Amino acid sequence: MKKVVVLGGGISGYGSAVLAKKRGYDVFLSDAGRVAERYATILDEWGVEWEQGNHSMERILAADVVVKSPGIPEKAEAVKALRAKGTPIISEMEFAAKYMGKARTICITGSNGKTTTTSLIYKIMCDAGVNVALGGNIGESFAYQVATAEYDWYVLELSSFQLDGMYDFRADVAVLMNITPDHLDRYDYCFQNYVDSKMRITQNQHSRSAFIYSADDEVIAAELEKRTEMRQRLLPFAANAAVASGAGDAFLTGGEFTARVGKRSVTIDTAKMKIKGLHNAYNAMAAALATLAAGVEPEQIERSIYEFSPVEHRLEPAGEKDGVEWINDSKATNVDSVWYALESMTRPVVWIAGGTDKGNDYTPLKAFAREKVKALVCMGLDNEKLQREFEGVVPKIVSTSSLDEAMCAARDIAVEGDTVLLSPACASFDLFKNYEQRGELFKQWVKEKVLR
């Protein structure tokens, strides 16, 4: 019996272990940390052997194949030992795709915008009555859903870490929102390594596949020039560059865009959308092209896009009091995300930023910061880089080392007509478990200490 070891007992790991068990493998899950109680219960129900708090290396190195959770870096000792032995290491996506039958996939990646775009695509597909599941970086475990149900389509948000472990997997519809510097600490601080990872979304695609991408993104454009033998249908979207593709395209002009795939098209007035800003116009163009490519009727796409509400932690209104609005953009963990957030601001901004820096270059933010930001509240254990970068750019800079301290400072600075924007540009791990916790605590603070 083939031995499968699953490294990591989070949402990706437990689902992979359950699928491996169902398919008859000798499966063992190992997590150096703690396995959440709800996942432990499911593993026990399926009779999966598992451990937490350490790695039993002898057993791990006996594996025929290892399914690695995306949060585990290559520098982890267990991974280095497996690489040295030559053991195949794959992602949950690669493993689960082998067993999804005739189901098809829409896969979304990019440095920014992928969660909103994925959620919008999923809504459109659901509204159209498609038998569809949501997975990858959001929703339920892809592998667990493959193990326990049958779907016709999977809408999957894919991080670069998940793409790194995918080899034979093919996306029927691939969506690449953009490529900007992010997670460089996981890619030897080499941007090209990260770019190569994102471009894996196109691997194994054939003439019946579709590749949807931003024609405004110079990095993607440069990569496509290198890849002259791409056979899939190319479906670009843009607001700046001239786009034209025989297979279809989408172009934003005058606050309106038309997305076309083959002979079918849908026209959207962005002023009627609940999600605002240029970044959301890009998200909607990508979603329209993806769902047209998947066969959804244009009328349904139009209805769903107009109904769609903002994603939690992404430019999410948290409340308004005394003329000051509070916005939770905790999911903005890199510079490009914050660029779009600041771009969409129409009032003077008290900007809360900071956390675990990922090798950020803050230069792209400085023009908006000069124009729109009246004060920067740095929130982190080490604010020196942020302070240095925005000294002389922003009139007032305050350094804080806790959420409460940062929020009190922002409240003291903000006056009627201002916006307090949490848009960190950094990972959350110095003060919080993840960006979700950071956003939830921000909203809770506003609710308890501003709105009451």
WOQUI-V155493 format. One record per residue. N is the residue number from 1. PHI is phi in whole degrees, -180 to 180 (NA if undefined). Layout:
# WOQUI-V155493
N,PHI  N,PHI
This chain:
# WOQUI-V155493
1,NA  2,-68  3,-97  4,-113  5,-109  6,-107  7,-97  8,103  9,-112  10,-84  11,-64  12,-71  13,-69  14,-65  15,-65  16,-63  17,-65  18,-63  19,-64  20,-62  21,-63  22,-63  23,-84  24,89  25,-80  26,-81  27,-117  28,-139  29,-108  30,-131  31,-130  32,-69  33,-100  34,-113  35,-87  36,-59  37,-58  38,-66  39,-75  40,-60  41,-62  42,-68  43,-59  44,-66  45,-61  46,-90  47,72  48,-86  49,-76  50,-152  51,-139  52,-139  53,88  54,-168  55,-115  56,-82  57,-63  58,-61  59,-74  60,-63  61,-74  62,-86  63,-68  64,-83  65,-149  66,-119  67,-101  68,-101  69,-68  70,-65  71,-77  72,-89  73,-78  74,-62  75,-79  76,-61  77,-59  78,-63  79,-68  80,-61  81,-66  82,-67  83,-62  84,-62  85,-81  86,86  87,-73  88,-62  89,-121  90,-127  91,-95  92,-54  93,-62  94,-62  95,-67  96,-68  97,-62  98,-66  99,-121  100,-92  101,65  102,-91  103,-62  104,-115  105,-128  106,-114  107,-116  108,-122  109,-140  110,145  111,-70  112,-143  113,87  114,-71  115,-69  116,-63  117,-64  118,-61  119,-64  120,-68  121,-60  122,-61  123,-62  124,-60  125,-65  126,-62  127,-61  128,-82  129,82  130,-76  131,-79  132,-131  133,-122  134,-113  135,-160  136,88  137,-76  138,-133  139,77  140,-81  141,-58  142,-57  143,-63  144,-65  145,-69  146,-63  147,-73  148,-116  149,-153  150,-127  151,-129  152,-89  153,-137  154,-121  155,-103  156,-123  157,-86  158,-119  159,-85  160,-62  161,-65  162,-70  163,-62  164,-60  165,-100  166,-114  167,-125  168,-94  169,-57  170,-131  171,-83  172,-68  173,-126  174,-108  175,-124  176,-120  177,-72  178,-179  179,-137  180,-132  181,-56  182,-161  183,54  184,-64  185,-65  186,-92  187,-125  188,55  189,54  190,-115  191,-61  192,-62  193,-61  194,-67  195,-59  196,-59  197,-63  198,-63  199,-70  200,-63  201,-59  202,-92  203,-64  204,70  205,-71  206,-124  207,-66  208,-91  209,-83  210,-126  211,-122  212,-106  213,-152  214,-81  215,-78  216,-83  217,-87  218,-67  219,-67  220,-63  221,-58  222,-65  223,-67  224,-66  225,-64  226,-77  227,-108  228,-81  229,-105  230,-72  231,-99  232,-72  233,-70  234,-96  235,-127  236,-80  237,-131  238,-162  239,-120  240,-117  241,-73  242,-76  243,-122  244,-163  245,-138  246,-60  247,-78  248,146  249,-172  250,-144  251,-141  252,-95  253,-151  254,60  255,77  256,-139  257,-134  258,-118  259,-104  260,-133  261,-130  262,64  263,-97  264,-106  265,-148  266,-140  267,-113  268,-124  269,-91  270,-65  271,-66  272,-87  273,-79  274,-76  275,-93  276,-109  277,98  278,-60  279,-60  280,-77  281,-64  282,-60  283,-59  284,-69  285,-61  286,-63  287,-65  288,-64  289,-64  290,-63  291,-78  292,-62  293,-63  294,-85  295,98  296,-75  297,-70  298,-55  299,-63  300,-70  301,-60  302,-59  303,-60  304,-68  305,-64  306,-68  307,-82  308,-67  309,-102  310,-58  311,-78  312,-59  313,73  314,-124  315,48  316,-93  317,-61  318,-107  319,139  320,-142  321,-149  322,55  323,80  324,-107  325,-99  326,-116  327,-126  328,-95  329,-121  330,-61  331,-73  332,-77  333,-99  334,-142  335,-62  336,-64  337,-60  338,-68  339,-55  340,-67  341,-64  342,-66  343,-58  344,-86  345,-75  346,-117  347,-125  348,-56  349,-114  350,-100  351,-101  352,-99  353,-142  354,120  355,142  356,-87  357,-69  358,-110  359,84  360,-69  361,-108  362,-86  363,-53  364,-61  365,-89  366,-70  367,-65  368,-66  369,-62  370,-62  371,-78  372,-120  373,-96  374,-89  375,-156  376,-113  377,-104  378,-84  379,-125  380,-179  381,-80  382,-139  383,-103  384,-59  385,-65  386,-60  387,-61  388,-63  389,-68  390,-108  391,-63  392,84  393,-97  394,-109  395,-59  396,-133  397,-128  398,-122  399,-101  400,-133  401,-126  402,-154  403,-63  404,-62  405,-63  406,-66  407,-68  408,-63  409,-63  410,-64  411,-63  412,-68  413,-82  414,-68  415,-128  416,-51  417,97  418,-93  419,-120  420,-95  421,-116  422,-86  423,-145  424,-71  425,67  426,-139  427,-69  428,-101  429,-75  430,-77  431,-119  432,-135  433,-69  434,-165  435,-67  436,-63  437,-63  438,-59  439,-67  440,-64  441,-67  442,-60  443,-64  444,-64  445,-63  446,-61  447,-63  448,-85  449,-118  450,-119  451,-80  452,-74
